[in-house]
Amino acid sequence: MPPPRDADAPLPVTHRVSSFPPQVGAGCRLLLLGSVPSVRSLALGQSYGHPHNLFWPLMGEMFQAGPELPYAERIRRLHTRGIGIWDVLRDCERPGSLDASIVRGSEVANDIAGLLADQPTIRAIGLNGGKAQEAFRRHVVPTLDAARLARLTVLALPSTSPANASMPAAAKRERWRVLLTQVDNTPADPAE
C-alpha cells in the first residue's frame, strides 16, 4: 500500500489515479467493489477515506468495523466476517474525486477474474454505486468464465459517496443492510 500523503496535498497534474491492492482475507465470501478511490482516500492511504462517505459507518452498524477504529482493525474485522474490499478500476484519468469526471477510454480494470480464481470462496460481489456497476459490466464481466459468473450473486448497491445526494442516507443504509444481510446469511456453496 502506498504511504499516506498529506490529506490536503493536491494530486499530480496528470490526474491519473490508481486503486489500492485488494483487501481480501482467506475465506472471503463477499467482495465489495467501489469504482476507484477518491482524492481524500488516496491522500489518507485508506479506502473510503472521505469523512462523509457512509461506507465505514455502515460497516460499523452491520459488522462492528466502524470509522472510530483504526483502519487496519476495520479491515481485520471485515475479513473476520468474510468480507473483502477492492475497486473495479485499477487506474484511470480523473480530475477531482467525482466518478462522472473519469475520462472515458482511460479506464483500466483490476484483475477481478484473477482474484476470483485465487479466492474460490467468494460467492457474492457488491457494487458500490453506478460507476462501479457500469465498469464491472463493461470491463469485468467479459473476462469471467460463464460458470463462475453463474455462481456469483452480484448486488447493485447505492453509492455511499457523499456525492450521491439523490438518495437520503437512511434509504442507503436500508438498501445496504437488506442486501448484505441476505448475502451474509446465504449458506456456503458445498463445492467450495
Contacts in CASP RR format, 6 or more apart in sequence:
PFRMAT RR
TARGET T0000
AUTHOR 0000-0000-0000
METHOD contacts of the structure
MODEL  1
MPPPRDADAPLPVTHRVSSFPPQVGAGCRLLLLGSVPSVRSLALGQSYGH
PHNLFWPLMGEMFQAGPELPYAERIRRLHTRGIGIWDVLRDCERPGSLDA
SIVRGSEVANDIAGLLADQPTIRAIGLNGGKAQEAFRRHVVPTLDAARLA
RLTVLALPSTSPANASMPAAAKRERWRVLLTQVDNTPADPAE
1 20 0 8 1.000
1 21 0 8 1.000
1 45 0 8 1.000
2 20 0 8 1.000
2 42 0 8 1.000
2 45 0 8 1.000
3 45 0 8 1.000
4 43 0 8 1.000
4 44 0 8 1.000
4 45 0 8 1.000
4 46 0 8 1.000
5 42 0 8 1.000
5 43 0 8 1.000
5 44 0 8 1.000
5 45 0 8 1.000
6 43 0 8 1.000
7 40 0 8 1.000
7 43 0 8 1.000
7 44 0 8 1.000
8 43 0 8 1.000
9 43 0 8 1.000
11 17 0 8 1.000
11 39 0 8 1.000
11 42 0 8 1.000
11 96 0 8 1.000
14 93 0 8 1.000
15 93 0 8 1.000
15 94 0 8 1.000
15 95 0 8 1.000
15 96 0 8 1.000
16 91 0 8 1.000
16 92 0 8 1.000
16 93 0 8 1.000
16 106 0 8 1.000
17 36 0 8 1.000
17 37 0 8 1.000
17 39 0 8 1.000
17 42 0 8 1.000
17 91 0 8 1.000
17 92 0 8 1.000
17 93 0 8 1.000
17 94 0 8 1.000
18 36 0 8 1.000
18 90 0 8 1.000
18 91 0 8 1.000
19 36 0 8 1.000
19 37 0 8 1.000
19 86 0 8 1.000
19 87 0 8 1.000
19 89 0 8 1.000
19 90 0 8 1.000
19 91 0 8 1.000
19 110 0 8 1.000
20 37 0 8 1.000
20 45 0 8 1.000
20 47 0 8 1.000
20 86 0 8 1.000
20 87 0 8 1.000
21 86 0 8 1.000
22 84 0 8 1.000
22 85 0 8 1.000
22 86 0 8 1.000
22 110 0 8 1.000
22 115 0 8 1.000
23 47 0 8 1.000
23 75 0 8 1.000
23 78 0 8 1.000
23 79 0 8 1.000
23 84 0 8 1.000
23 85 0 8 1.000
23 86 0 8 1.000
24 31 0 8 1.000
24 79 0 8 1.000
24 84 0 8 1.000
24 85 0 8 1.000
24 86 0 8 1.000
24 115 0 8 1.000
24 119 0 8 1.000
24 122 0 8 1.000
25 79 0 8 1.000
25 82 0 8 1.000
25 84 0 8 1.000
25 119 0 8 1.000
26 79 0 8 1.000
27 82 0 8 1.000
27 119 0 8 1.000
27 121 0 8 1.000
28 79 0 8 1.000
28 82 0 8 1.000
28 83 0 8 1.000
28 84 0 8 1.000
28 119 0 8 1.000
28 121 0 8 1.000
28 122 0 8 1.000
29 82 0 8 1.000
29 83 0 8 1.000
29 121 0 8 1.000
29 122 0 8 1.000
29 123 0 8 1.000
29 124 0 8 1.000
29 183 0 8 1.000
29 188 0 8 1.000
30 82 0 8 1.000
30 83 0 8 1.000
30 84 0 8 1.000
30 122 0 8 1.000
30 123 0 8 1.000
30 124 0 8 1.000
30 125 0 8 1.000
30 126 0 8 1.000
30 180 0 8 1.000
30 183 0 8 1.000
30 184 0 8 1.000
31 83 0 8 1.000
31 84 0 8 1.000
31 85 0 8 1.000
31 86 0 8 1.000
31 112 0 8 1.000
31 115 0 8 1.000
31 116 0 8 1.000
31 119 0 8 1.000
31 122 0 8 1.000
31 124 0 8 1.000
31 125 0 8 1.000
31 126 0 8 1.000
32 83 0 8 1.000
32 84 0 8 1.000
32 85 0 8 1.000
32 86 0 8 1.000
32 125 0 8 1.000
32 126 0 8 1.000
32 128 0 8 1.000
32 157 0 8 1.000
33 85 0 8 1.000
33 86 0 8 1.000
33 87 0 8 1.000
33 88 0 8 1.000
33 112 0 8 1.000
33 125 0 8 1.000
33 126 0 8 1.000
33 127 0 8 1.000
33 128 0 8 1.000
33 132 0 8 1.000
33 136 0 8 1.000
34 85 0 8 1.000
34 86 0 8 1.000
34 87 0 8 1.000
34 88 0 8 1.000
34 127 0 8 1.000
34 128 0 8 1.000
34 129 0 8 1.000
34 131 0 8 1.000
34 132 0 8 1.000
35 87 0 8 1.000
35 88 0 8 1.000
35 89 0 8 1.000
35 99 0 8 1.000
35 102 0 8 1.000
35 128 0 8 1.000
35 129 0 8 1.000
35 130 0 8 1.000
35 131 0 8 1.000
35 132 0 8 1.000
35 135 0 8 1.000
36 87 0 8 1.000
36 88 0 8 1.000
36 89 0 8 1.000
36 91 0 8 1.000
36 92 0 8 1.000
36 94 0 8 1.000
36 99 0 8 1.000
36 102 0 8 1.000
37 45 0 8 1.000
37 47 0 8 1.000
37 49 0 8 1.000
37 87 0 8 1.000
38 49 0 8 1.000
38 50 0 8 1.000
38 53 0 8 1.000
38 97 0 8 1.000
38 161 0 8 1.000
39 96 0 8 1.000
39 97 0 8 1.000
40 49 0 8 1.000
40 50 0 8 1.000
40 51 0 8 1.000
40 97 0 8 1.000
41 47 0 8 1.000
41 48 0 8 1.000
41 49 0 8 1.000
41 50 0 8 1.000
46 71 0 8 1.000
47 55 0 8 1.000
47 85 0 8 1.000
47 87 0 8 1.000
48 55 0 8 1.000
48 56 0 8 1.000
48 85 0 8 1.000
48 160 0 8 1.000
49 56 0 8 1.000
50 97 0 8 1.000
50 161 0 8 1.000
50 162 0 8 1.000
51 67 0 8 1.000
52 162 0 8 1.000
53 160 0 8 1.000
53 161 0 8 1.000
53 162 0 8 1.000
54 160 0 8 1.000
54 162 0 8 1.000
54 169 0 8 1.000
54 172 0 8 1.000
54 173 0 8 1.000
55 128 0 8 1.000
55 160 0 8 1.000
56 65 0 8 1.000
56 66 0 8 1.000
56 67 0 8 1.000
56 74 0 8 1.000
57 66 0 8 1.000
57 67 0 8 1.000
58 160 0 8 1.000
58 172 0 8 1.000
58 173 0 8 1.000
58 176 0 8 1.000
58 177 0 8 1.000
59 65 0 8 1.000
59 66 0 8 1.000
59 74 0 8 1.000
59 77 0 8 1.000
59 78 0 8 1.000
60 66 0 8 1.000
60 67 0 8 1.000
61 173 0 8 1.000
61 177 0 8 1.000
62 176 0 8 1.000
62 177 0 8 1.000
62 180 0 8 1.000
62 181 0 8 1.000
63 77 0 8 1.000
63 78 0 8 1.000
63 81 0 8 1.000
63 83 0 8 1.000
64 77 0 8 1.000
65 73 0 8 1.000
65 74 0 8 1.000
65 75 0 8 1.000
65 77 0 8 1.000
65 78 0 8 1.000
65 81 0 8 1.000
66 74 0 8 1.000
67 74 0 8 1.000
69 77 0 8 1.000
75 85 0 8 1.000
78 84 0 8 1.000
78 85 0 8 1.000
81 184 0 8 1.000
86 110 0 8 1.000
86 112 0 8 1.000
86 115 0 8 1.000
87 110 0 8 1.000
87 132 0 8 1.000
88 109 0 8 1.000
88 110 0 8 1.000
88 112 0 8 1.000
88 127 0 8 1.000
88 131 0 8 1.000
88 132 0 8 1.000
88 135 0 8 1.000
88 136 0 8 1.000
88 139 0 8 1.000
88 140 0 8 1.000
89 102 0 8 1.000
89 107 0 8 1.000
89 108 0 8 1.000
89 109 0 8 1.000
89 110 0 8 1.000
89 135 0 8 1.000
89 139 0 8 1.000
90 108 0 8 1.000
90 109 0 8 1.000
90 110 0 8 1.000
90 111 0 8 1.000
91 108 0 8 1.000
92 102 0 8 1.000
92 103 0 8 1.000
92 106 0 8 1.000
92 107 0 8 1.000
92 108 0 8 1.000
93 102 0 8 1.000
93 103 0 8 1.000
93 106 0 8 1.000
94 101 0 8 1.000
94 102 0 8 1.000
94 103 0 8 1.000
94 106 0 8 1.000
95 101 0 8 1.000
97 163 0 8 1.000
98 163 0 8 1.000
99 130 0 8 1.000
99 131 0 8 1.000
99 161 0 8 1.000
99 163 0 8 1.000
100 131 0 8 1.000
102 131 0 8 1.000
107 135 0 8 1.000
107 139 0 8 1.000
109 135 0 8 1.000
109 139 0 8 1.000
109 140 0 8 1.000
109 143 0 8 1.000
112 136 0 8 1.000
112 140 0 8 1.000
112 143 0 8 1.000
112 144 0 8 1.000
113 140 0 8 1.000
113 143 0 8 1.000
113 144 0 8 1.000
113 145 0 8 1.000
113 148 0 8 1.000
115 122 0 8 1.000
116 122 0 8 1.000
116 144 0 8 1.000
116 148 0 8 1.000
116 152 0 8 1.000
117 148 0 8 1.000
120 192 0 8 1.000
121 188 0 8 1.000
121 192 0 8 1.000
122 152 0 8 1.000
123 151 0 8 1.000
123 152 0 8 1.000
123 153 0 8 1.000
123 183 0 8 1.000
123 186 0 8 1.000
123 188 0 8 1.000
123 189 0 8 1.000
123 192 0 8 1.000
124 152 0 8 1.000
124 153 0 8 1.000
124 154 0 8 1.000
124 155 0 8 1.000
124 183 0 8 1.000
124 186 0 8 1.000
125 136 0 8 1.000
125 152 0 8 1.000
125 153 0 8 1.000
125 154 0 8 1.000
125 155 0 8 1.000
126 154 0 8 1.000
126 155 0 8 1.000
126 156 0 8 1.000
126 157 0 8 1.000
126 179 0 8 1.000
126 183 0 8 1.000
127 133 0 8 1.000
127 136 0 8 1.000
127 154 0 8 1.000
127 155 0 8 1.000
127 156 0 8 1.000
127 157 0 8 1.000
128 157 0 8 1.000
128 159 0 8 1.000
128 160 0 8 1.000
129 156 0 8 1.000
129 157 0 8 1.000
129 158 0 8 1.000
129 159 0 8 1.000
129 160 0 8 1.000
129 161 0 8 1.000
129 164 0 8 1.000
130 156 0 8 1.000
130 159 0 8 1.000
131 159 0 8 1.000
132 159 0 8 1.000
133 156 0 8 1.000
136 154 0 8 1.000
141 149 0 8 1.000
144 152 0 8 1.000
151 189 0 8 1.000
153 183 0 8 1.000
153 186 0 8 1.000
155 179 0 8 1.000
155 180 0 8 1.000
155 183 0 8 1.000
157 175 0 8 1.000
157 176 0 8 1.000
157 179 0 8 1.000
158 164 0 8 1.000
158 167 0 8 1.000
158 171 0 8 1.000
158 172 0 8 1.000
158 175 0 8 1.000
158 176 0 8 1.000
159 172 0 8 1.000
160 172 0 8 1.000
160 176 0 8 1.000
164 172 0 8 1.000
167 175 0 8 1.000
END
